[in-house]
């Protein structure tokens, strides 16, 4: 009789252990799904920002053409301006491209891709600010030499500098936001991998 009670207790303990294992496994699967959903949502947000930047660039193009004719700026400056604007957006897309629908199939690979994305984005930002500095010097030179009234030229250059600083601040805020999102996604993946 005592053996039968021990067998029943042992069987009950096995069922409880199996139920606990199933619960832990479900929790792990749930955590992995939550991390994948978070990564998916963050990458979708980055892609939407890139589309918004492209829309702004398309709207700026005719405005820049008006400014070119209004102040008799050179065609090379006009083309260079549009080129750096669209090339920058292309590299935003290229660096941040990820198949968000198949994201997270291999979490370690996804974490490595996110780290590589951060490095490339940092390099793009450094190059972008160097190009922005060259562009602002060129723009200032053209304004100064193409506008007869030098006080007007200086006022326009100050406005361009203020606009460049504001644009640079917006660009940096987007850059830091994207880097922070990558850090959060990498941290979530690492936490999940530690659990598993």
LUMZAKOL-444753 format. One record per residue (C-alpha): x, y, z; residue number from 1; chain. Coordinates in steps of 0.25 Angstrom, whole numbers, plus 5000, padded with zeros to 4 digits. Example, Ala and Ser with C-alpha at 12.3 -4.5 7.8 and 13.67 -1.06 7.14 Angstrom:
u:5049&v:4982&w:5031&n:1&chain:A
u:5055&v:4996&w:5029&n:2&chain:A
This chain:
u:5000&v:5000&w:5000&n:1&chain:A
u:5011&v:5009&w:5004&n:2&chain:A
u:5018&v:5006&w:4990&n:3&chain:A
u:5005&v:5010&w:4983&n:4&chain:A
u:5004&v:5023&w:4991&n:5&chain:A
u:5019&v:5026&w:4987&n:6&chain:A
u:5016&v:5023&w:4973&n:7&chain:A
u:5004&v:5032&w:4972&n:8&chain:A
u:5012&v:5043&w:4979&n:9&chain:A
u:5024&v:5041&w:4969&n:10&chain:A
u:5014&v:5041&w:4957&n:11&chain:A
u:5008&v:5054&w:4963&n:12&chain:A
u:5022&v:5060&w:4964&n:13&chain:A
u:5025&v:5056&w:4950&n:14&chain:A
u:5012&v:5063&w:4945&n:15&chain:A
u:5015&v:5076&w:4953&n:16&chain:A
u:5029&v:5076&w:4947&n:17&chain:A
u:5024&v:5074&w:4933&n:18&chain:A
u:5014&v:5085&w:4935&n:19&chain:A
u:5025&v:5094&w:4940&n:20&chain:A
u:5034&v:5091&w:4929&n:21&chain:A
u:5023&v:5094&w:4919&n:22&chain:A
u:5020&v:5107&w:4926&n:23&chain:A
u:5035&v:5111&w:4925&n:24&chain:A
u:5035&v:5107&w:4910&n:25&chain:A
u:5023&v:5115&w:4907&n:26&chain:A
u:5028&v:5127&w:4915&n:27&chain:A
u:5041&v:5126&w:4907&n:28&chain:A
u:5033&v:5125&w:4894&n:29&chain:A
u:5025&v:5137&w:4898&n:30&chain:A
u:5037&v:5145&w:4901&n:31&chain:A
u:5043&v:5142&w:4888&n:32&chain:A
u:5031&v:5146&w:4881&n:33&chain:A
u:5030&v:5159&w:4889&n:34&chain:A
u:5045&v:5162&w:4885&n:35&chain:A
u:5042&v:5159&w:4871&n:36&chain:A
u:5030&v:5168&w:4871&n:37&chain:A
u:5038&v:5179&w:4877&n:38&chain:A
u:5049&v:5178&w:4867&n:39&chain:A
u:5039&v:5177&w:4856&n:40&chain:A
u:5031&v:5190&w:4861&n:41&chain:A
u:5044&v:5197&w:4863&n:42&chain:A
u:5050&v:5194&w:4849&n:43&chain:A
u:5036&v:5198&w:4843&n:44&chain:A
u:5037&v:5211&w:4850&n:45&chain:A
u:5051&v:5214&w:4845&n:46&chain:A
u:5046&v:5211&w:4831&n:47&chain:A
u:5034&v:5220&w:4832&n:48&chain:A
u:5044&v:5231&w:4836&n:49&chain:A
u:5052&v:5229&w:4824&n:50&chain:A
u:5040&v:5230&w:4815&n:51&chain:A
u:5036&v:5243&w:4822&n:52&chain:A
u:5050&v:5248&w:4819&n:53&chain:A
u:5049&v:5244&w:4804&n:54&chain:A
u:5035&v:5252&w:4804&n:55&chain:A
u:5042&v:5264&w:4810&n:56&chain:A
u:5053&v:5263&w:4800&n:57&chain:A
u:5043&v:5263&w:4788&n:58&chain:A
u:5036&v:5275&w:4794&n:59&chain:A
u:5049&v:5282&w:4796&n:60&chain:A
u:5054&v:5280&w:4781&n:61&chain:A
u:5045&v:5291&w:4775&n:62&chain:A
u:5048&v:5300&w:4786&n:63&chain:A
u:5063&v:5298&w:4784&n:64&chain:A
u:5061&v:5301&w:4769&n:65&chain:A
u:5054&v:5314&w:4772&n:66&chain:A
u:5065&v:5318&w:4781&n:67&chain:A
u:5075&v:5314&w:4771&n:68&chain:A
u:5068&v:5324&w:4761&n:69&chain:A
u:5065&v:5335&w:4771&n:70&chain:A
u:5080&v:5336&w:4775&n:71&chain:A
u:5087&v:5332&w:4762&n:72&chain:A
u:5093&v:5320&w:4769&n:73&chain:A
u:5102&v:5311&w:4760&n:74&chain:A
u:5096&v:5298&w:4754&n:75&chain:A
u:5108&v:5290&w:4760&n:76&chain:A
u:5103&v:5294&w:4774&n:77&chain:A
u:5089&v:5291&w:4771&n:78&chain:A
u:5092&v:5277&w:4766&n:79&chain:A
u:5102&v:5275&w:4778&n:80&chain:A
u:5091&v:5279&w:4788&n:81&chain:A
u:5081&v:5269&w:4782&n:82&chain:A
u:5091&v:5258&w:4780&n:83&chain:A
u:5095&v:5259&w:4795&n:84&chain:A
u:5081&v:5260&w:4799&n:85&chain:A
u:5076&v:5247&w:4791&n:86&chain:A
u:5089&v:5239&w:4793&n:87&chain:A
u:5088&v:5242&w:4808&n:88&chain:A
u:5073&v:5236&w:4808&n:89&chain:A
u:5078&v:5225&w:4800&n:90&chain:A
u:5089&v:5221&w:4810&n:91&chain:A
u:5078&v:5222&w:4821&n:92&chain:A
u:5070&v:5212&w:4814&n:93&chain:A
u:5082&v:5203&w:4810&n:94&chain:A
u:5088&v:5203&w:4824&n:95&chain:A
u:5074&v:5201&w:4831&n:96&chain:A
u:5069&v:5190&w:4821&n:97&chain:A
u:5065&v:5178&w:4828&n:98&chain:A
u:5054&v:5168&w:4824&n:99&chain:A
u:5045&v:5171&w:4836&n:100&chain:A
u:5035&v:5160&w:4832&n:101&chain:A
u:5046&v:5150&w:4834&n:102&chain:A
u:5053&v:5157&w:4845&n:103&chain:A
u:5058&v:5149&w:4857&n:104&chain:A
u:5058&v:5135&w:4851&n:105&chain:A
u:5072&v:5134&w:4857&n:106&chain:A
u:5073&v:5144&w:4868&n:107&chain:A
u:5089&v:5144&w:4869&n:108&chain:A
u:5089&v:5147&w:4854&n:109&chain:A
u:5079&v:5158&w:4856&n:110&chain:A
u:5087&v:5164&w:4868&n:111&chain:A
u:5100&v:5164&w:4859&n:112&chain:A
u:5092&v:5171&w:4848&n:113&chain:A
u:5087&v:5182&w:4857&n:114&chain:A
u:5102&v:5184&w:4862&n:115&chain:A
u:5107&v:5185&w:4848&n:116&chain:A
u:5095&v:5195&w:4845&n:117&chain:A
u:5100&v:5204&w:4857&n:118&chain:A
u:5114&v:5204&w:4852&n:119&chain:A
u:5110&v:5207&w:4838&n:120&chain:A
u:5100&v:5218&w:4842&n:121&chain:A
u:5111&v:5225&w:4851&n:122&chain:A
u:5120&v:5225&w:4839&n:123&chain:A
u:5109&v:5231&w:4830&n:124&chain:A
u:5107&v:5242&w:4840&n:125&chain:A
u:5122&v:5245&w:4841&n:126&chain:A
u:5123&v:5246&w:4826&n:127&chain:A
u:5110&v:5254&w:4825&n:128&chain:A
u:5114&v:5265&w:4834&n:129&chain:A
u:5127&v:5266&w:4827&n:130&chain:A
u:5119&v:5268&w:4814&n:131&chain:A
u:5110&v:5277&w:4820&n:132&chain:A
u:5121&v:5286&w:4825&n:133&chain:A
u:5127&v:5286&w:4810&n:134&chain:A
u:5113&v:5289&w:4805&n:135&chain:A
u:5111&v:5301&w:4815&n:136&chain:A
u:5124&v:5307&w:4811&n:137&chain:A
u:5121&v:5306&w:4796&n:138&chain:A
u:5107&v:5311&w:4798&n:139&chain:A
u:5113&v:5323&w:4806&n:140&chain:A
u:5123&v:5326&w:4795&n:141&chain:A
u:5112&v:5326&w:4784&n:142&chain:A
u:5103&v:5335&w:4792&n:143&chain:A
u:5114&v:5345&w:4795&n:144&chain:A
u:5119&v:5345&w:4781&n:145&chain:A
u:5105&v:5345&w:4774&n:146&chain:A
u:5097&v:5355&w:4782&n:147&chain:A
u:5101&v:5370&w:4779&n:148&chain:A
u:5097&v:5375&w:4793&n:149&chain:A
u:5107&v:5369&w:4802&n:150&chain:A
u:5098&v:5372&w:4815&n:151&chain:A
u:5087&v:5364&w:4808&n:152&chain:A
u:5097&v:5352&w:4805&n:153&chain:A
u:5102&v:5352&w:4819&n:154&chain:A
u:5088&v:5352&w:4825&n:155&chain:A
u:5084&v:5340&w:4815&n:156&chain:A
u:5097&v:5333&w:4819&n:157&chain:A
u:5094&v:5335&w:4834&n:158&chain:A
u:5080&v:5329&w:4831&n:159&chain:A
u:5086&v:5317&w:4824&n:160&chain:A
u:5095&v:5315&w:4836&n:161&chain:A
u:5084&v:5315&w:4845&n:162&chain:A
u:5076&v:5306&w:4836&n:163&chain:A
u:5088&v:5297&w:4835&n:164&chain:A
u:5089&v:5296&w:4850&n:165&chain:A
u:5074&v:5293&w:4851&n:166&chain:A
u:5075&v:5283&w:4840&n:167&chain:A
u:5088&v:5277&w:4847&n:168&chain:A
u:5081&v:5276&w:4860&n:169&chain:A
u:5069&v:5269&w:4854&n:170&chain:A
u:5078&v:5259&w:4847&n:171&chain:A
u:5085&v:5257&w:4860&n:172&chain:A
u:5072&v:5254&w:4868&n:173&chain:A
u:5068&v:5244&w:4857&n:174&chain:A
u:5082&v:5238&w:4858&n:175&chain:A
u:5082&v:5236&w:4873&n:176&chain:A
u:5067&v:5231&w:4873&n:177&chain:A
u:5071&v:5221&w:4863&n:178&chain:A
u:5084&v:5217&w:4870&n:179&chain:A
u:5076&v:5216&w:4883&n:180&chain:A
u:5065&v:5207&w:4877&n:181&chain:A
u:5076&v:5198&w:4872&n:182&chain:A
u:5082&v:5198&w:4886&n:183&chain:A
u:5069&v:5194&w:4892&n:184&chain:A
u:5067&v:5183&w:4881&n:185&chain:A
u:5080&v:5177&w:4884&n:186&chain:A
u:5078&v:5177&w:4899&n:187&chain:A
u:5065&v:5170&w:4897&n:188&chain:A
u:5071&v:5159&w:4889&n:189&chain:A
u:5083&v:5158&w:4899&n:190&chain:A
u:5073&v:5157&w:4910&n:191&chain:A
u:5066&v:5146&w:4903&n:192&chain:A
u:5078&v:5138&w:4899&n:193&chain:A
u:5083&v:5139&w:4914&n:194&chain:A
u:5069&v:5133&w:4918&n:195&chain:A
u:5070&v:5122&w:4908&n:196&chain:A
